[in-house]
Amino acid sequence: MSEFYVSVGDSVSFTKTISEFDVYQFAGITGDFSPIHVDAEYARATPMKQRVAHGVLLIGLMSTTGTMLIQKYARVIPGHESYSVGYDRVRFIRPVFFGDTIRVVDTVAEIDFAKNRCGTKVELFNQHGEIVCAATHLIQWITPQSKPKAPAAA
């Protein structure tokens, strides 16, 4: 098996407590002011009984660990770049409330040598160890294209 930029099993984690500021800042950036995120009285009348963080905010935390994984493990090859090509099978399993501490664990799960990409298993856990969100993150590596040679000086 040939070498790749990362190896199956490479893993990183990141922990963050979700604050009211985080949720309001995210609402302001995205324009998503759904009352379940920003209206305490409204949220109190829902089955969750309190405001919840945006699911897409959690995906942003996945992006953090994707970058961390590349920075920690990727073999550096000049001219080669990596980028995210998406998240598959995203699942919001439990709500994340203000004050919850979320631990994101991102682990290389598979390598597709033919496509020059890998898939990572991303799981988010709350402070009770309960999984709140999960996805597969696809990371693509690109290699520099052969450049035409400059004409020789006369």
Phi and psi in degrees as GROMACS dihedral restraints (atoms count N, CA, C in turn):
[ dihedral_restraints ]
;  ai    aj    ak    al  type     phi  dphi    fc
    3     4     5     6     1   -78.5    20    10
    4     5     6     7     1   161.5    20    10
    6     7     8     9     1   -70.8    20    10
    7     8     9    10     1   154.3    20    10
    9    10    11    12     1  -133.0    20    10
   10    11    12    13     1   177.7    20    10
   12    13    14    15     1   -68.8    20    10
   13    14    15    16     1   -33.6    20    10
   15    16    17    18     1  -134.0    20    10
   16    17    18    19     1   171.9    20    10
   18    19    20    21     1  -122.0    20    10
   19    20    21    22     1   149.5    20    10
   21    22    23    24     1   -57.3    20    10
   22    23    24    25     1   133.0    20    10
   24    25    26    27     1    99.9    20    10
   25    26    27    28     1   -18.5    20    10
   27    28    29    30     1   -57.1    20    10
   28    29    30    31     1   136.1    20    10
   30    31    32    33     1  -148.1    20    10
   31    32    33    34     1   147.7    20    10
   33    34    35    36     1  -136.6    20    10
   34    35    36    37     1   163.5    20    10
   36    37    38    39     1  -142.5    20    10
   37    38    39    40     1   158.4    20    10
   39    40    41    42     1  -144.9    20    10
   40    41    42    43     1   138.0    20    10
   42    43    44    45     1  -124.7    20    10
   43    44    45    46     1   137.5    20    10
   45    46    47    48     1  -150.5    20    10
   46    47    48    49     1   137.4    20    10
   48    49    50    51     1   -88.4    20    10
   49    50    51    52     1   128.1    20    10
   51    52    53    54     1   -83.0    20    10
   52    53    54    55     1   117.3    20    10
   54    55    56    57     1  -102.9    20    10
   55    56    57    58     1   167.4    20    10
   57    58    59    60     1   -59.8    20    10
   58    59    60    61     1   -40.0    20    10
   60    61    62    63     1   -58.6    20    10
   61    62    63    64     1   -44.6    20    10
   63    64    65    66     1   -55.8    20    10
   64    65    66    67     1   -47.3    20    10
   66    67    68    69     1   -68.5    20    10
   67    68    69    70     1   -43.5    20    10
   69    70    71    72     1   -68.3    20    10
   70    71    72    73     1   -38.1    20    10
   72    73    74    75     1   -62.9    20    10
   73    74    75    76     1   -43.9    20    10
   75    76    77    78     1   -64.0    20    10
   76    77    78    79     1   -41.6    20    10
   78    79    80    81     1   -60.4    20    10
   79    80    81    82     1   -41.9    20    10
   81    82    83    84     1   -65.8    20    10
   82    83    84    85     1   -39.3    20    10
   84    85    86    87     1   -68.3    20    10
   85    86    87    88     1   -43.3    20    10
   87    88    89    90     1   -91.9    20    10
   88    89    90    91     1   -20.6    20    10
   90    91    92    93     1    82.1    20    10
   91    92    93    94     1     7.9    20    10
   93    94    95    96     1   -90.0    20    10
   94    95    96    97     1    91.5    20    10
   96    97    98    99     1  -103.2    20    10
   97    98    99   100     1    35.9    20    10
   99   100   101   102     1   -51.8    20    10
  100   101   102   103     1   136.3    20    10
  102   103   104   105     1   -61.4    20    10
  103   104   105   106     1   -22.3    20    10
  105   106   107   108     1   -65.9    20    10
  106   107   108   109     1   -19.7    20    10
  108   109   110   111     1   -97.0    20    10
  109   110   111   112     1   -31.5    20    10
  111   112   113   114     1  -125.4    20    10
  112   113   114   115     1    -3.5    20    10
  114   115   116   117     1  -119.2    20    10
  115   116   117   118     1   101.7    20    10
  117   118   119   120     1   -61.2    20    10
  118   119   120   121     1   -40.0    20    10
  120   121   122   123     1   -66.0    20    10
  121   122   123   124     1   -44.4    20    10
  123   124   125   126     1   -60.3    20    10
  124   125   126   127     1   -49.6    20    10
  126   127   128   129     1   -61.4    20    10
  127   128   129   130     1   -34.1    20    10
  129   130   131   132     1   -60.9    20    10
  130   131   132   133     1   -28.0    20    10
  132   133   134   135     1   -87.8    20    10
  133   134   135   136     1     0.6    20    10
  135   136   137   138     1   -94.6    20    10
  136   137   138   139     1   168.2    20    10
  138   139   140   141     1   -59.7    20    10
  139   140   141   142     1   -24.1    20    10
  141   142   143   144     1   -81.4    20    10
  142   143   144   145     1   -19.8    20    10
  144   145   146   147     1    69.9    20    10
  145   146   147   148     1    -0.7    20    10
  147   148   149   150     1  -160.0    20    10
  148   149   150   151     1   167.5    20    10
  150   151   152   153     1   -66.9    20    10
  151   152   153   154     1   150.6    20    10
  153   154   155   156     1  -126.7    20    10
  154   155   156   157     1   153.8    20    10
  156   157   158   159     1   -72.3    20    10
  157   158   159   160     1   152.3    20    10
  159   160   161   162     1   -63.9    20    10
  160   161   162   163     1   138.7    20    10
  162   163   164   165     1   -61.0    20    10
  163   164   165   166     1   -37.9    20    10
  165   166   167   168     1   -68.6    20    10
  166   167   168   169     1   -25.3    20    10
  168   169   170   171     1   -61.8    20    10
  169   170   171   172     1   -38.4    20    10
  171   172   173   174     1   -65.8    20    10
  172   173   174   175     1   -37.3    20    10
  174   175   176   177     1   -63.0    20    10
  175   176   177   178     1   -34.7    20    10
  177   178   179   180     1   -59.7    20    10
  178   179   180   181     1   -36.1    20    10
  180   181   182   183     1   -68.3    20    10
  181   182   183   184     1   -31.0    20    10
  183   184   185   186     1   -63.7    20    10
  184   185   186   187     1   -37.3    20    10
  186   187   188   189     1   -61.6    20    10
  187   188   189   190     1   -37.5    20    10
  189   190   191   192     1   -58.6    20    10
  190   191   192   193     1   -47.6    20    10
  192   193   194   195     1   -73.0    20    10
  193   194   195   196     1   -28.6    20    10
  195   196   197   198     1   -60.0    20    10
  196   197   198   199     1   -45.6    20    10
  198   199   200   201     1   -64.7    20    10
  199   200   201   202     1   -43.5    20    10
  201   202   203   204     1   -59.8    20    10
  202   203   204   205     1   -41.8    20    10
  204   205   206   207     1   -61.3    20    10
  205   206   207   208     1   -46.8    20    10
  207   208   209   210     1   -63.5    20    10
  208   209   210   211     1   -44.1    20    10
  210   211   212   213     1   -66.0    20    10
  211   212   213   214     1   -33.0    20    10
  213   214   215   216     1   -83.0    20    10
  214   215   216   217     1   -40.1    20    10
  216   217   218   219     1  -112.5    20    10
  217   218   219   220     1   -26.4    20    10
  219   220   221   222     1   -63.2    20    10
  220   221   222   223     1   128.8    20    10
  222   223   224   225     1   -65.7    20    10
  223   224   225   226     1   129.9    20    10
  225   226   227   228     1   -85.9    20    10
  226   227   228   229     1   120.8    20    10
  228   229   230   231     1  -123.8    20    10
  229   230   231   232     1   115.1    20    10
  231   232   233   234     1   -51.2    20    10
  232   233   234   235     1   133.9    20    10
  234   235   236   237     1    86.3    20    10
  235   236   237   238     1   -10.5    20    10
  237   238   239   240     1   -93.5    20    10
  238   239   240   241     1   140.4    20    10
  240   241   242   243     1  -129.1    20    10
  241   242   243   244     1   157.4    20    10
  243   244   245   246     1  -125.9    20    10
  244   245   246   247     1   152.4    20    10
  246   247   248   249     1  -155.7    20    10
  247   248   249   250     1   157.5    20    10
  249   250   251   252     1   -77.3    20    10
  250   251   252   253     1   132.4    20    10
  252   253   254   255     1  -109.1    20    10
  253   254   255   256     1     6.9    20    10
  255   256   257   258     1   137.1    20    10
  256   257   258   259     1   172.8    20    10
  258   259   260   261     1  -119.8    20    10
  259   260   261   262     1   128.4    20    10
  261   262   263   264     1  -109.9    20    10
  262   263   264   265     1   156.1    20    10
  264   265   266   267     1    51.9    20    10
  265   266   267   268     1    43.5    20    10
  267   268   269   270     1   -69.2    20    10
  268   269   270   271     1   130.6    20    10
  270   271   272   273     1  -131.9    20    10
  271   272   273   274     1   128.6    20    10
  273   274   275   276     1   -99.6    20    10
  274   275   276   277     1   104.8    20    10
  276   277   278   279     1   -91.3    20    10
  277   278   279   280     1   -41.0    20    10
  279   280   281   282     1  -136.8    20    10
  280   281   282   283     1   152.6    20    10
  282   283   284   285     1   -70.0    20    10
  283   284   285   286     1   152.2    20    10
  285   286   287   288     1  -111.6    20    10
  286   287   288   289     1   121.7    20    10
  288   289   290   291     1   -99.3    20    10
  289   290   291   292     1   160.4    20    10
  291   292   293   294     1   -57.1    20    10
  292   293   294   295     1   132.9    20    10
  294   295   296   297     1    94.2    20    10
  295   296   297   298     1   -12.6    20    10
  297   298   299   300     1   -68.9    20    10
  298   299   300   301     1   141.3    20    10
  300   301   302   303     1  -101.4    20    10
  301   302   303   304     1   120.2    20    10
  303   304   305   306     1  -106.4    20    10
  304   305   306   307     1   131.1    20    10
  306   307   308   309     1  -111.4    20    10
  307   308   309   310     1   121.6    20    10
  309   310   311   312     1  -100.5    20    10
  310   311   312   313     1   126.0    20    10
  312   313   314   315     1  -117.2    20    10
  313   314   315   316     1   124.2    20    10
  315   316   317   318     1  -124.4    20    10
  316   317   318   319     1   118.3    20    10
  318   319   320   321     1  -129.3    20    10
  319   320   321   322     1   131.7    20    10
  321   322   323   324     1   -64.6    20    10
  322   323   324   325     1   121.3    20    10
  324   325   326   327     1  -106.4    20    10
  325   326   327   328     1   -30.6    20    10
  327   328   329   330     1  -154.8    20    10
  328   329   330   331     1   153.9    20    10
  330   331   332   333     1  -126.3    20    10
  331   332   333   334     1   130.3    20    10
  333   334   335   336     1  -109.4    20    10
  334   335   336   337     1    95.6    20    10
  336   337   338   339     1   -63.2    20    10
  337   338   339   340     1   -36.4    20    10
  339   340   341   342     1   -64.6    20    10
  340   341   342   343     1   -35.9    20    10
  342   343   344   345     1   -96.5    20    10
  343   344   345   346     1    -4.2    20    10
  345   346   347   348     1    59.4    20    10
  346   347   348   349     1    44.3    20    10
  348   349   350   351     1  -142.8    20    10
  349   350   351   352     1   166.4    20    10
  351   352   353   354     1  -132.1    20    10
  352   353   354   355     1   160.2    20    10
  354   355   356   357     1  -116.6    20    10
  355   356   357   358     1   133.8    20    10
  357   358   359   360     1  -113.8    20    10
  358   359   360   361     1   148.9    20    10
  360   361   362   363     1   -93.9    20    10
  361   362   363   364     1   118.8    20    10
  363   364   365   366     1  -113.4    20    10
  364   365   366   367     1   125.2    20    10
  366   367   368   369     1  -129.7    20    10
  367   368   369   370     1   137.7    20    10
  369   370   371   372     1  -114.7    20    10
  370   371   372   373     1   131.0    20    10
  372   373   374   375     1  -120.3    20    10
  373   374   375   376     1   146.2    20    10
  375   376   377   378     1   -88.2    20    10
  376   377   378   379     1  -177.8    20    10
  378   379   380   381     1   -66.1    20    10
  379   380   381   382     1   -12.1    20    10
  381   382   383   384     1   -95.5    20    10
  382   383   384   385     1     2.4    20    10
  384   385   386   387     1    81.5    20    10
  385   386   387   388     1     8.9    20    10
  387   388   389   390     1   -85.6    20    10
  388   389   390   391     1   137.1    20    10
  390   391   392   393     1   -73.6    20    10
  391   392   393   394     1   131.4    20    10
  393   394   395   396     1  -112.3    20    10
  394   395   396   397     1   -21.6    20    10
  396   397   398   399     1  -159.9    20    10
  397   398   399   400     1   149.6    20    10
  399   400   401   402     1  -150.9    20    10
  400   401   402   403     1   154.3    20    10
  402   403   404   405     1  -164.8    20    10
  403   404   405   406     1   169.4    20    10
  405   406   407   408     1  -109.4    20    10
  406   407   408   409     1   129.0    20    10
  408   409   410   411     1  -106.0    20    10
  409   410   411   412     1   129.0    20    10
  411   412   413   414     1  -101.9    20    10
  412   413   414   415     1   125.1    20    10
  414   415   416   417     1  -117.4    20    10
  415   416   417   418     1   128.0    20    10
  417   418   419   420     1  -107.2    20    10
  418   419   420   421     1   137.6    20    10
  420   421   422   423     1  -108.3    20    10
  421   422   423   424     1   136.4    20    10
  423   424   425   426     1  -117.4    20    10
  424   425   426   427     1   145.3    20    10
  426   427   428   429     1  -109.1    20    10
  427   428   429   430     1   152.2    20    10
  429   430   431   432     1   -65.3    20    10
  430   431   432   433     1   140.7    20    10
  432   433   434   435     1   -75.8    20    10
  433   434   435   436     1   150.8    20    10
  435   436   437   438     1   -62.7    20    10
  436   437   438   439     1   126.8    20    10
  438   439   440   441     1   -93.2    20    10
  439   440   441   442     1   141.1    20    10
  441   442   443   444     1   -64.2    20    10
  442   443   444   445     1   143.4    20    10
  444   445   446   447     1   -75.3    20    10
  445   446   447   448     1   141.6    20    10
  447   448   449   450     1   -67.4    20    10
  448   449   450   451     1   143.5    20    10
  450   451   452   453     1   -61.6    20    10
  451   452   453   454     1   145.9    20    10
  453   454   455   456     1   -67.1    20    10
  454   455   456   457     1   142.8    20    10
  456   457   458   459     1   -66.7    20    10
  457   458   459   460     1   141.8    20    10
